[in-house]
Amino acid sequence: MIQVDCLTKLFGTKRAVDGISFSVERGEVLGFLGPNGAGKSTTMRVITGFLPPSAGRVAIGGFDVVGNPISAKRLIGYLPENAPAYTDMTVAGFLNFAAEIRGLHGEKKKQALGRAVEMCFLESVLHQSVDTLSKGYRHRTCFAQSILHDPDVLVLDEPTDGLDPNQKHEVRGLIRRMGATKAIIFSTHILEEVDAACSRAIIIDRGKIVANGTPAELRRKSDLAGAVTLRVSGVAASVVSARLRQIPQAKRIAVLEEKNHSVAVCVYPKANAADGELPRAVGEAAQGWRIEQLQVEEGRLDDVFRSLTMPDTQK
Amino acid sequence: MNAWANIQTIARRELGAYFTSPLAYVFIVIFLLLCGFFTFLFGGFFVRDQASLAMPFFFWHPWFYLFLVPAVGMRLWAEERRVGTLELLLTMPITAWQAIVGKFLASWLFLALALALTFPLVITVNYLGHPDNGVILCSYVGSWLMAGAYLAISCMTSALTRAQVVSFIVAVVVCLGLLLTGIGPVIQSLSNWFNPAVVSAVASCSFLTHFGNFEKGVLDSRDVIFFLSVIVFSLFTTAVILRGHRRG
Protein backbone atom coordinates (compact mmCIF):
# COMPACT_ATOMS: atom_id res chain seq x y z
CA MET A 1 0.00 0.00 0.00
CA ILE A 2 2.93 2.32 0.69
CA GLN A 3 5.74 2.02 -1.82
CA VAL A 4 8.81 4.23 -1.46
CA ASP A 5 11.48 4.00 -4.19
CA CYS A 6 14.88 5.70 -3.90
CA LEU A 7 13.38 8.68 -2.14
CA THR A 8 15.65 11.69 -1.80
CA LYS A 9 14.78 15.06 -0.32
CA LEU A 10 17.16 18.00 -0.34
CA PHE A 11 16.82 21.23 1.56
CA GLY A 12 19.27 23.44 -0.23
CA THR A 13 22.42 21.35 -0.11
CA LYS A 14 21.40 19.32 2.92
CA ARG A 15 20.31 15.78 2.13
CA ALA A 16 17.59 15.16 4.67
CA VAL A 17 16.56 11.90 3.03
CA ASP A 18 19.05 10.02 0.87
CA GLY A 19 17.87 7.22 -1.39
CA ILE A 20 15.42 5.46 0.94
CA SER A 21 13.38 2.51 -0.33
CA PHE A 22 10.86 0.42 1.55
CA SER A 23 7.29 -0.76 1.37
CA VAL A 24 4.44 -1.37 3.80
CA GLU A 25 1.58 -3.71 2.98
CA ARG A 26 -1.86 -4.03 4.51
CA GLY A 27 -1.66 -5.77 7.87
CA GLU A 28 1.85 -4.47 8.55
CA VAL A 29 2.82 -1.97 11.19
CA LEU A 30 6.20 -0.43 10.37
CA GLY A 31 8.15 1.32 13.10
CA PHE A 32 10.39 4.17 12.01
CA LEU A 33 13.31 4.61 14.37
CA GLY A 34 16.19 6.99 14.27
CA PRO A 35 18.02 9.73 16.10
CA ASN A 36 16.75 13.30 15.96
CA GLY A 37 17.34 14.84 12.58
CA ALA A 38 17.66 11.47 10.87
CA GLY A 39 14.93 12.26 8.36
CA LYS A 40 11.93 10.42 9.82
CA SER A 41 9.53 13.38 9.80
CA THR A 42 10.76 14.53 6.41
CA THR A 43 10.12 11.08 4.96
CA MET A 44 6.62 11.11 6.38
CA ARG A 45 5.97 14.56 4.99
CA VAL A 46 6.93 13.34 1.52
CA ILE A 47 4.82 10.19 1.86
CA THR A 48 1.75 12.23 2.77
CA GLY A 49 2.31 14.66 -0.06
CA PHE A 50 3.12 17.73 2.01
CA LEU A 51 6.65 18.01 0.62
CA PRO A 52 7.51 17.12 -2.96
CA PRO A 53 10.40 14.66 -3.31
CA SER A 54 13.67 15.89 -4.83
CA ALA A 55 14.13 12.48 -6.44
CA GLY A 56 12.48 9.08 -6.26
CA ARG A 57 8.88 8.03 -6.15
CA VAL A 58 6.22 7.42 -3.52
CA ALA A 59 3.07 5.47 -4.34
CA ILE A 60 0.10 5.04 -2.02
CA GLY A 61 -2.27 2.27 -3.04
CA GLY A 62 -0.74 2.47 -6.48
CA PHE A 63 -1.30 6.21 -6.82
CA ASP A 64 1.78 8.36 -7.31
CA VAL A 65 1.76 11.01 -4.60
CA VAL A 66 3.11 13.62 -7.00
CA GLY A 67 1.22 12.63 -10.14
CA ASN A 68 -2.13 11.82 -8.56
CA PRO A 69 -2.08 13.56 -5.18
CA ILE A 70 -5.81 13.73 -4.49
CA SER A 71 -6.37 9.99 -4.95
CA ALA A 72 -3.31 9.19 -2.85
CA LYS A 73 -4.24 11.60 -0.04
CA ARG A 74 -7.73 10.18 0.15
CA LEU A 75 -6.27 6.87 1.28
CA ILE A 76 -4.10 8.38 4.00
CA GLY A 77 -4.75 9.39 7.58
CA TYR A 78 -1.92 11.57 8.89
CA LEU A 79 -0.87 12.60 12.37
CA PRO A 80 1.83 15.25 11.94
CA GLU A 81 4.58 15.98 14.46
CA ASN A 82 3.31 18.09 17.37
CA ALA A 83 -0.28 17.11 16.59
CA PRO A 84 -1.46 20.44 15.15
CA ALA A 85 -5.10 21.45 15.31
CA TYR A 86 -6.98 24.68 14.74
CA THR A 87 -6.79 26.42 18.10
CA ASP A 88 -9.79 28.62 17.41
CA MET A 89 -12.18 25.66 17.13
CA THR A 90 -13.74 23.24 19.57
CA VAL A 91 -12.81 19.57 19.36
CA ALA A 92 -16.21 18.79 17.87
CA GLY A 93 -15.93 21.63 15.36
CA PHE A 94 -12.45 20.58 14.32
CA LEU A 95 -13.42 16.95 13.81
CA ASN A 96 -16.52 18.04 11.96
CA PHE A 97 -14.40 20.13 9.59
CA ALA A 98 -12.01 17.23 9.03
CA ALA A 99 -14.92 14.91 8.31
CA GLU A 100 -16.44 17.26 5.74
CA ILE A 101 -13.15 17.81 3.98
CA ARG A 102 -12.86 14.03 3.75
CA GLY A 103 -16.21 13.91 2.00
CA LEU A 104 -18.28 12.57 4.87
CA HIS A 105 -21.76 14.05 5.23
CA GLY A 106 -24.99 13.42 7.00
CA GLU A 107 -25.43 10.07 8.68
CA LYS A 108 -22.06 8.72 7.57
CA LYS A 109 -20.36 11.75 9.10
CA LYS A 110 -22.18 11.29 12.39
CA GLN A 111 -21.19 7.65 12.59
CA ALA A 112 -17.57 8.34 11.69
CA LEU A 113 -17.37 11.12 14.30
CA GLY A 114 -18.98 8.94 16.95
CA ARG A 115 -16.59 6.10 16.25
CA ALA A 116 -13.47 8.28 16.27
CA VAL A 117 -14.50 10.09 19.45
CA GLU A 118 -15.14 6.76 21.15
CA MET A 119 -11.86 5.20 20.04
CA CYS A 120 -9.89 8.21 21.23
CA PHE A 121 -11.84 8.82 24.44
CA LEU A 122 -12.68 12.40 23.56
CA GLU A 123 -16.25 12.47 24.90
CA SER A 124 -15.40 14.68 27.85
CA VAL A 125 -13.66 17.39 25.82
CA LEU A 126 -15.90 17.53 22.76
CA HIS A 127 -17.03 21.08 23.40
CA GLN A 128 -13.77 22.39 24.70
CA SER A 129 -11.68 24.76 22.65
CA VAL A 130 -8.60 23.11 21.21
CA ASP A 131 -6.18 25.62 22.69
CA THR A 132 -7.33 24.74 26.21
CA LEU A 133 -6.64 21.03 25.82
CA SER A 134 -3.84 19.24 27.60
CA LYS A 135 -1.11 17.74 25.43
CA GLY A 136 -2.56 14.26 25.68
CA TYR A 137 -6.01 15.34 24.58
CA ARG A 138 -4.64 17.42 21.72
CA HIS A 139 -2.71 14.43 20.51
CA ARG A 140 -5.79 12.29 20.66
CA THR A 141 -7.85 14.91 18.86
CA CYS A 142 -5.36 14.98 16.02
CA PHE A 143 -5.26 11.20 16.07
CA ALA A 144 -9.05 11.08 15.86
CA GLN A 145 -8.89 13.34 12.82
CA SER A 146 -6.55 10.87 11.13
CA ILE A 147 -8.84 7.87 11.55
CA LEU A 148 -12.19 9.57 10.81
CA HIS A 149 -12.46 8.31 7.27
CA ASP A 150 -11.19 4.82 8.14
CA PRO A 151 -8.20 5.16 5.81
CA ASP A 152 -6.27 2.19 4.45
CA VAL A 153 -2.99 3.87 5.26
CA LEU A 154 -2.00 5.56 8.52
CA VAL A 155 1.09 7.74 8.82
CA LEU A 156 1.74 8.70 12.43
CA ASP A 157 4.61 10.94 13.50
CA GLU A 158 5.47 10.21 17.13
CA PRO A 159 1.90 9.28 18.09
CA THR A 160 2.72 8.73 21.77
CA ASP A 161 4.86 11.83 22.21
CA GLY A 162 4.12 13.52 25.53
CA LEU A 163 1.48 11.03 26.61
CA ASP A 164 1.49 9.51 30.06
CA PRO A 165 2.14 5.74 30.39
CA ASN A 166 -1.56 4.89 30.45
CA GLN A 167 -2.26 6.90 27.35
CA LYS A 168 0.78 5.42 25.63
CA HIS A 169 -0.54 1.97 26.36
CA GLU A 170 -3.94 2.84 24.92
CA VAL A 171 -2.52 4.33 21.74
CA ARG A 172 -0.18 1.41 21.16
CA GLY A 173 -3.08 -0.98 21.60
CA LEU A 174 -5.12 1.04 19.14
CA ILE A 175 -2.30 0.97 16.59
CA ARG A 176 -1.85 -2.76 17.00
CA ARG A 177 -5.57 -3.43 16.51
CA MET A 178 -5.86 -1.19 13.48
CA GLY A 179 -2.68 -2.66 12.07
CA ALA A 180 -4.52 -5.89 11.36
CA THR A 181 -6.48 -4.29 8.51
CA LYS A 182 -4.41 -1.26 7.55
CA ALA A 183 -0.90 -0.37 6.48
CA ILE A 184 0.53 1.70 9.30
CA ILE A 185 3.83 3.49 9.60
CA PHE A 186 4.75 5.34 12.76
CA SER A 187 7.90 6.99 13.99
CA THR A 188 9.14 6.82 17.54
CA HIS A 189 12.11 7.24 19.82
CA ILE A 190 10.77 4.74 22.29
CA LEU A 191 12.26 1.37 21.54
CA GLU A 192 9.82 -0.59 23.67
CA GLU A 193 7.06 0.60 21.35
CA VAL A 194 8.68 -1.39 18.60
CA ASP A 195 7.96 -4.60 20.46
CA ALA A 196 4.59 -3.40 21.62
CA ALA A 197 3.14 -2.44 18.28
CA CYS A 198 5.35 -3.14 15.26
CA SER A 199 5.56 -6.08 12.92
CA ARG A 200 8.64 -4.56 11.31
CA ALA A 201 11.06 -1.76 12.04
CA ILE A 202 13.40 0.44 10.06
CA ILE A 203 16.27 2.37 11.59
CA ILE A 204 17.21 5.56 9.78
CA ASP A 205 20.34 7.54 10.35
CA ARG A 206 21.31 10.73 8.52
CA GLY A 207 18.85 10.11 5.74
CA LYS A 208 19.76 6.50 5.02
CA ILE A 209 18.26 3.19 6.13
CA VAL A 210 20.74 1.30 8.35
CA ALA A 211 18.52 -1.58 9.42
CA ASN A 212 15.29 -3.11 8.19
CA GLY A 213 13.64 -6.16 9.74
CA THR A 214 11.29 -7.60 12.31
CA PRO A 215 12.00 -6.65 15.93
CA ALA A 216 13.41 -10.17 16.49
CA GLU A 217 15.73 -9.87 13.49
CA LEU A 218 16.95 -6.50 14.68
CA ARG A 219 17.60 -7.76 18.17
CA ARG A 220 19.71 -10.59 16.79
CA LYS A 221 22.10 -7.97 15.42
CA SER A 222 22.97 -7.03 18.97
CA ASP A 223 26.19 -8.31 20.50
CA LEU A 224 24.13 -9.50 23.38
CA ALA A 225 21.88 -11.69 21.25
CA GLY A 226 22.36 -15.32 22.15
CA ALA A 227 24.64 -14.48 25.05
CA VAL A 228 24.32 -16.54 28.20
CA THR A 229 24.18 -14.95 31.61
CA LEU A 230 25.32 -17.32 34.35
CA ARG A 231 25.13 -16.74 38.08
CA VAL A 232 26.80 -19.26 40.39
CA SER A 233 27.73 -19.31 44.05
CA GLY A 234 30.53 -20.83 46.01
CA VAL A 235 33.15 -20.38 43.28
CA ALA A 236 35.61 -17.59 42.65
CA ALA A 237 35.16 -15.40 39.57
CA SER A 238 38.60 -16.26 38.22
CA VAL A 239 37.83 -19.98 38.31
CA VAL A 240 34.52 -19.43 36.53
CA SER A 241 36.08 -17.25 33.84
CA ALA A 242 38.94 -19.64 33.26
CA ARG A 243 36.72 -22.65 32.71
CA LEU A 244 34.17 -20.80 30.58
CA ARG A 245 36.90 -19.32 28.39
CA GLN A 246 37.66 -22.79 27.22
CA ILE A 247 34.26 -23.18 25.57
CA PRO A 248 34.88 -23.11 21.82
CA GLN A 249 31.74 -21.10 21.07
CA ALA A 250 32.53 -18.40 23.59
CA LYS A 251 33.87 -15.12 22.16
CA ARG A 252 34.52 -13.40 25.45
CA ILE A 253 33.59 -13.57 29.11
CA ALA A 254 32.46 -10.48 31.00
CA VAL A 255 32.28 -10.61 34.78
CA LEU A 256 29.17 -8.70 35.70
CA GLU A 257 29.25 -8.96 39.43
CA GLU A 258 31.14 -10.59 42.27
CA LYS A 259 29.80 -10.30 45.80
CA ASN A 260 28.69 -12.44 48.71
CA HIS A 261 30.20 -15.54 47.14
CA SER A 262 27.95 -15.05 44.16
CA VAL A 263 29.48 -14.50 40.73
CA ALA A 264 27.61 -13.36 37.64
CA VAL A 265 29.22 -13.59 34.24
CA CYS A 266 28.06 -13.04 30.71
CA VAL A 267 29.34 -15.29 27.95
CA TYR A 268 29.23 -13.71 24.50
CA PRO A 269 28.84 -16.08 21.59
CA LYS A 270 31.03 -16.24 18.53
CA ALA A 271 29.28 -15.21 15.35
CA ASN A 272 29.19 -18.72 13.94
CA ALA A 273 27.73 -20.35 17.05
CA ALA A 274 24.50 -22.17 16.22
CA ASP A 275 21.36 -21.62 18.27
CA GLY A 276 21.44 -23.47 21.54
CA GLU A 277 25.06 -24.59 21.33
CA LEU A 278 26.38 -21.97 23.71
CA PRO A 279 23.78 -22.45 26.48
CA ARG A 280 24.35 -26.18 26.40
CA ALA A 281 28.10 -25.75 26.49
CA VAL A 282 27.85 -23.36 29.41
CA GLY A 283 25.54 -25.73 31.24
CA GLU A 284 28.06 -28.53 30.79
CA ALA A 285 30.98 -26.35 31.83
CA ALA A 286 29.10 -25.30 34.96
CA GLN A 287 28.90 -28.91 36.23
CA GLY A 288 29.71 -29.07 39.90
CA TRP A 289 28.90 -25.45 40.57
CA ARG A 290 25.78 -24.30 42.35
CA ILE A 291 23.88 -22.57 39.55
CA GLU A 292 21.53 -19.81 40.63
CA GLN A 293 20.64 -18.45 37.22
CA LEU A 294 21.24 -19.41 33.62
CA GLN A 295 19.62 -17.19 31.04
CA VAL A 296 19.85 -16.78 27.30
CA GLU A 297 19.74 -13.10 26.35
CA GLU A 298 17.63 -11.88 23.51
CA GLY A 299 19.61 -8.86 22.54
CA ARG A 300 18.57 -5.32 23.19
CA LEU A 301 17.24 -2.89 20.63
CA ASP A 302 18.98 0.06 22.20
CA ASP A 303 22.33 -1.68 21.70
CA VAL A 304 21.51 -2.22 18.06
CA PHE A 305 20.27 1.34 17.74
CA ARG A 306 23.38 2.77 19.33
CA SER A 307 25.76 0.69 17.33
CA LEU A 308 24.07 1.49 14.02
CA THR A 309 23.54 5.20 14.49
CA MET A 310 26.07 7.83 15.39
CA PRO A 311 25.20 9.85 18.46
CA ASP A 312 23.94 13.37 17.62
CA THR A 313 27.04 15.07 18.98
CA GLN A 314 29.29 13.20 16.63
CA LYS A 315 27.52 14.31 13.46
CA MET B 1 -15.23 15.55 -3.64
CA ASN B 2 -15.77 18.39 -5.99
CA ALA B 3 -13.69 21.55 -5.80
CA TRP B 4 -16.47 23.95 -4.93
CA ALA B 5 -17.58 21.83 -1.96
CA ASN B 6 -14.03 21.83 -0.62
CA ILE B 7 -13.74 25.59 -1.08
CA GLN B 8 -17.01 26.03 0.79
CA THR B 9 -15.90 23.83 3.68
CA ILE B 10 -12.66 25.75 4.04
CA ALA B 11 -14.39 29.11 3.70
CA ARG B 12 -16.95 28.19 6.32
CA ARG B 13 -14.23 27.15 8.74
CA GLU B 14 -12.31 30.37 8.19
CA LEU B 15 -15.37 32.59 8.58
CA GLY B 16 -16.31 30.80 11.80
CA ALA B 17 -12.77 31.32 13.07
CA TYR B 18 -13.12 35.09 12.66
CA PHE B 19 -16.10 35.18 14.93
CA THR B 20 -14.75 32.95 17.69
CA SER B 21 -11.94 35.38 18.38
CA PRO B 22 -12.38 39.08 19.21
CA LEU B 23 -10.87 39.90 15.79
CA ALA B 24 -14.13 40.16 13.87
CA TYR B 25 -15.94 42.23 16.44
CA VAL B 26 -13.02 44.59 17.04
CA PHE B 27 -12.53 45.08 13.31
CA ILE B 28 -16.19 45.76 12.59
CA VAL B 29 -16.63 48.14 15.50
CA ILE B 30 -13.49 50.10 14.68
CA PHE B 31 -14.32 50.23 11.00
CA LEU B 32 -17.83 51.50 11.66
CA LEU B 33 -16.67 54.01 14.24
CA LEU B 34 -14.03 55.36 11.90
CA CYS B 35 -16.51 55.59 9.06
CA GLY B 36 -19.01 57.43 11.18
CA PHE B 37 -16.46 59.75 12.71
CA PHE B 38 -14.74 60.65 9.47
CA THR B 39 -17.93 61.01 7.49
CA PHE B 40 -19.65 63.39 9.81
CA LEU B 41 -16.71 65.31 11.22
CA PHE B 42 -13.67 65.35 8.95
CA GLY B 43 -15.58 64.57 5.82
CA GLY B 44 -17.72 67.60 6.37
CA PHE B 45 -20.94 65.81 5.57
CA PHE B 46 -23.09 68.53 7.01
CA VAL B 47 -20.84 71.39 5.96
CA ARG B 48 -21.00 70.35 2.32
CA ASP B 49 -24.76 70.33 2.41
CA GLN B 50 -24.85 67.88 -0.46
CA ALA B 51 -26.76 64.61 -0.66
CA SER B 52 -23.69 62.65 -1.57
CA LEU B 53 -21.58 60.11 0.23
CA ALA B 54 -18.62 60.29 -2.10
CA MET B 55 -16.40 62.85 -0.40
CA PRO B 56 -17.44 62.41 3.22
CA PHE B 57 -17.61 58.63 3.27
CA PHE B 58 -16.09 56.72 0.37
CA PHE B 59 -13.10 59.02 0.10
CA TRP B 60 -11.62 57.53 3.27
CA HIS B 61 -12.00 53.88 2.35
CA PRO B 62 -8.64 53.42 0.65
CA TRP B 63 -6.95 54.81 3.77
CA PHE B 64 -8.98 52.76 6.27
CA TYR B 65 -8.35 49.62 4.27
CA LEU B 66 -4.66 50.41 4.23
CA PHE B 67 -4.22 49.43 7.85
CA LEU B 68 -7.39 47.50 8.62
CA VAL B 69 -7.39 44.93 5.80
CA PRO B 70 -3.78 43.77 6.32
CA ALA B 71 -4.76 43.26 9.98
CA VAL B 72 -7.46 40.87 8.79
CA GLY B 73 -5.31 39.15 6.19
CA MET B 74 -2.06 38.82 8.09
CA ARG B 75 -3.16 35.74 10.00
CA LEU B 76 -4.50 33.79 7.03
CA TRP B 77 -1.35 31.88 6.16
CA ALA B 78 1.16 33.01 8.79
CA GLU B 79 -0.90 31.36 11.53
CA GLU B 80 -1.33 28.11 9.61
CA ARG B 81 2.40 27.84 9.15
CA ARG B 82 3.17 28.81 12.73
CA VAL B 83 0.73 26.40 14.40
CA GLY B 84 1.47 23.62 11.91
CA THR B 85 -2.07 23.22 10.58
CA LEU B 86 -0.80 23.96 7.07
CA GLU B 87 0.69 20.47 7.12
CA LEU B 88 -2.71 19.08 8.05
CA LEU B 89 -4.56 21.12 5.46
CA LEU B 90 -2.29 20.35 2.54
CA THR B 91 -2.26 16.61 3.23
CA MET B 92 -6.04 16.48 2.96
CA PRO B 93 -7.49 15.49 -0.43
CA ILE B 94 -7.72 19.11 -1.58
CA THR B 95 -5.54 21.22 -3.83
CA ALA B 96 -3.59 24.20 -2.52
CA TRP B 97 -5.69 26.39 -4.84
CA GLN B 98 -8.91 25.30 -3.18
CA ALA B 99 -7.43 26.25 0.20
CA ILE B 100 -6.21 29.63 -1.08
CA VAL B 101 -9.51 30.51 -2.73
CA GLY B 102 -11.53 29.27 0.25
CA LYS B 103 -9.63 31.37 2.75
CA PHE B 104 -9.70 34.43 0.52
CA LEU B 105 -13.43 34.19 -0.14
CA ALA B 106 -14.17 33.82 3.57
CA SER B 107 -12.22 36.96 4.39
CA TRP B 108 -13.68 38.85 1.45
CA LEU B 109 -17.16 37.93 2.58
CA PHE B 110 -16.29 39.18 6.04
CA LEU B 111 -15.22 42.52 4.57
CA ALA B 112 -18.48 42.63 2.63
CA LEU B 113 -20.30 42.19 5.90
CA ALA B 114 -18.38 45.08 7.46
CA LEU B 115 -19.23 47.26 4.46
CA ALA B 116 -22.86 46.24 4.56
CA LEU B 117 -23.07 47.30 8.18
CA THR B 118 -22.48 50.91 7.11
CA PHE B 119 -26.06 50.96 5.79
CA PRO B 120 -27.19 53.51 8.41
CA LEU B 121 -25.16 56.08 6.50
CA VAL B 122 -27.11 55.35 3.33
CA ILE B 123 -30.37 55.61 5.21
CA THR B 124 -29.24 58.90 6.75
CA VAL B 125 -28.34 60.53 3.47
CA ASN B 126 -31.57 59.31 1.89
CA TYR B 127 -33.58 60.70 4.75
CA LEU B 128 -31.91 64.08 4.58
CA GLY B 129 -31.92 64.49 0.83
CA HIS B 130 -32.13 62.87 -2.59
CA PRO B 131 -28.79 61.29 -3.37
CA ASP B 132 -28.05 59.35 -6.50
CA ASN B 133 -28.35 55.83 -5.09
CA GLY B 134 -26.91 54.37 -8.25
CA VAL B 135 -23.66 56.21 -7.59
CA ILE B 136 -23.72 55.01 -4.01
CA LEU B 137 -24.24 51.40 -5.07
CA CYS B 138 -21.48 51.70 -7.61
CA SER B 139 -19.18 53.12 -4.97
CA TYR B 140 -19.93 50.22 -2.64
CA VAL B 141 -19.11 47.74 -5.39
CA GLY B 142 -15.85 49.53 -6.11
CA SER B 143 -15.00 49.68 -2.42
CA TRP B 144 -15.59 45.96 -2.04
CA LEU B 145 -13.44 45.16 -5.06
CA MET B 146 -10.71 47.39 -3.74
CA ALA B 147 -10.92 45.74 -0.33
CA GLY B 148 -10.49 42.43 -2.14
CA ALA B 149 -7.35 43.70 -3.79
CA TYR B 150 -5.92 44.82 -0.45
CA LEU B 151 -6.88 41.46 1.00
CA ALA B 152 -5.25 39.45 -1.76
CA ILE B 153 -2.02 41.37 -1.27
CA SER B 154 -2.24 40.65 2.47
CA CYS B 155 -2.72 36.93 1.69
CA MET B 156 0.44 37.05 -0.35
CA THR B 157 2.50 38.70 2.38
CA SER B 158 1.00 36.36 4.95
CA ALA B 159 2.31 33.37 3.03
CA LEU B 160 5.81 34.83 3.07
CA THR B 161 6.35 34.59 6.79
CA ARG B 162 5.31 32.92 10.04
CA ALA B 163 5.27 36.23 11.88
CA GLN B 164 1.99 38.06 11.45
CA VAL B 165 3.59 41.40 12.21
CA VAL B 166 5.97 41.13 9.27
CA SER B 167 3.07 40.23 7.01
CA PHE B 168 1.17 43.28 8.22
CA ILE B 169 4.02 45.69 7.65
CA VAL B 170 4.93 44.41 4.20
CA ALA B 171 1.29 44.44 3.12
CA VAL B 172 0.87 48.03 4.31
CA VAL B 173 3.98 49.13 2.46
CA VAL B 174 2.96 47.43 -0.79
CA CYS B 175 -0.56 48.80 -0.62
CA LEU B 176 0.73 52.25 0.26
CA GLY B 177 2.88 52.14 -2.84
CA LEU B 178 -0.12 51.23 -4.95
CA LEU B 179 -2.07 54.09 -3.42
CA LEU B 180 0.57 56.76 -3.68
CA THR B 181 1.12 56.25 -7.37
CA GLY B 182 -2.27 57.80 -7.91
CA ILE B 183 -1.83 60.92 -5.85
CA GLY B 184 -1.48 64.32 -7.52
CA PRO B 185 1.87 65.41 -6.08
CA VAL B 186 3.44 62.02 -6.78
CA ILE B 187 2.23 62.04 -10.37
CA GLN B 188 3.52 65.59 -10.71
CA SER B 189 7.00 64.76 -9.48
CA LEU B 190 7.09 61.58 -11.57
CA SER B 191 6.28 63.54 -14.70
CA ASN B 192 9.38 65.61 -14.04
CA TRP B 193 11.51 62.49 -14.38
CA PHE B 194 9.75 60.18 -16.80
CA ASN B 195 7.94 60.61 -20.07
CA PRO B 196 4.13 60.88 -20.02
CA ALA B 197 3.60 57.31 -21.20
CA VAL B 198 5.47 55.88 -18.22
CA VAL B 199 3.79 58.27 -15.80
CA SER B 200 0.34 57.36 -16.99
CA ALA B 201 1.21 53.66 -16.86
CA VAL B 202 2.31 53.99 -13.24
CA ALA B 203 -0.71 56.11 -12.36
CA SER B 204 -2.99 53.51 -13.90
CA CYS B 205 -1.73 51.02 -11.36
CA SER B 206 -3.07 53.05 -8.51
CA PHE B 207 -6.02 51.98 -6.43
CA LEU B 208 -7.05 55.62 -6.10
CA THR B 209 -7.41 56.19 -9.83
CA HIS B 210 -9.62 53.16 -10.36
CA PHE B 211 -11.63 53.55 -7.20
CA GLY B 212 -12.17 57.19 -8.11
CA ASN B 213 -14.10 56.08 -11.18
CA PHE B 214 -16.40 53.93 -9.06
CA GLU B 215 -16.93 56.85 -6.73
CA LYS B 216 -18.09 58.93 -9.66
CA GLY B 217 -20.65 56.26 -10.46
CA VAL B 218 -18.82 54.92 -13.50
CA LEU B 219 -18.99 51.13 -13.65
CA ASP B 220 -16.19 50.64 -16.14
CA SER B 221 -15.05 47.13 -16.98
CA ARG B 222 -11.45 48.30 -17.01
CA ASP B 223 -11.63 49.25 -13.36
CA VAL B 224 -13.33 45.98 -12.44
CA ILE B 225 -10.70 44.07 -14.40
CA PHE B 226 -7.93 46.03 -12.69
CA PHE B 227 -9.00 45.00 -9.21
CA LEU B 228 -9.78 41.44 -10.26
CA SER B 229 -6.33 41.22 -11.87
CA VAL B 230 -4.64 42.36 -8.69
CA ILE B 231 -6.62 39.72 -6.80
CA VAL B 232 -5.83 36.90 -9.22
CA PHE B 233 -2.17 37.85 -9.49
CA SER B 234 -1.73 38.07 -5.70
CA LEU B 235 -3.47 34.75 -5.09
CA PHE B 236 -1.37 33.15 -7.81
CA THR B 237 1.78 34.50 -6.15
CA THR B 238 0.50 33.15 -2.84
CA ALA B 239 0.36 29.67 -4.40
CA VAL B 240 3.88 30.05 -5.74
CA ILE B 241 5.19 31.20 -2.36
CA LEU B 242 3.53 28.31 -0.53
CA ARG B 243 4.91 25.82 -3.01
CA GLY B 244 8.34 27.39 -2.75
CA HIS B 245 8.44 26.88 1.01
CA ARG B 246 7.90 23.17 0.57
CA ARG B 247 10.19 22.64 -2.34
CA GLY B 248 13.23 23.24 -0.16
Boltz contact constraints between the chains, C-beta under 6 A:
constraints:
  - contact:
      token1: [A, 11]
      token2: [B, 248]
      max_distance: 6.0
  - contact:
      token1: [A, 48]
      token2: [B, 91]
      max_distance: 6.0
  - contact:
      token1: [A, 49]
      token2: [B, 91]
      max_distance: 6.0
  - contact:
      token1: [A, 50]
      token2: [B, 87]
      max_distance: 6.0
  - contact:
      token1: [A, 50]
      token2: [B, 90]
      max_distance: 6.0
  - contact:
      token1: [A, 50]
      token2: [B, 91]
      max_distance: 6.0
  - contact:
      token1: [A, 51]
      token2: [B, 246]
      max_distance: 6.0
  - contact:
      token1: [A, 70]
      token2: [B, 93]
      max_distance: 6.0
  - contact:
      token1: [A, 73]
      token2: [B, 93]
      max_distance: 6.0
  - contact:
      token1: [A, 74]
      token2: [B, 93]
      max_distance: 6.0
  - contact:
      token1: [A, 78]
      token2: [B, 91]
      max_distance: 6.0
  - contact:
      token1: [A, 80]
      token2: [B, 87]
      max_distance: 6.0
  - contact:
      token1: [A, 82]
      token2: [B, 84]
      max_distance: 6.0
  - contact:
      token1: [A, 84]
      token2: [B, 83]
      max_distance: 6.0
  - contact:
      token1: [A, 84]
      token2: [B, 84]
      max_distance: 6.0
  - contact:
      token1: [A, 84]
      token2: [B, 85]
      max_distance: 6.0
  - contact:
      token1: [A, 84]
      token2: [B, 88]
      max_distance: 6.0
  - contact:
      token1: [A, 86]
      token2: [B, 85]
      max_distance: 6.0
  - contact:
      token1: [A, 88]
      token2: [B, 17]
      max_distance: 6.0
  - contact:
      token1: [A, 88]
      token2: [B, 20]
      max_distance: 6.0
  - contact:
      token1: [A, 88]
      token2: [B, 21]
      max_distance: 6.0
  - contact:
      token1: [A, 97]
      token2: [B, 13]
      max_distance: 6.0
  - contact:
      token1: [A, 100]
      token2: [B, 9]
      max_distance: 6.0
  - contact:
      token1: [A, 101]
      token2: [B, 9]
      max_distance: 6.0
  - contact:
      token1: [A, 101]
      token2: [B, 92]
      max_distance: 6.0
  - contact:
      token1: [A, 103]
      token2: [B, 1]
      max_distance: 6.0
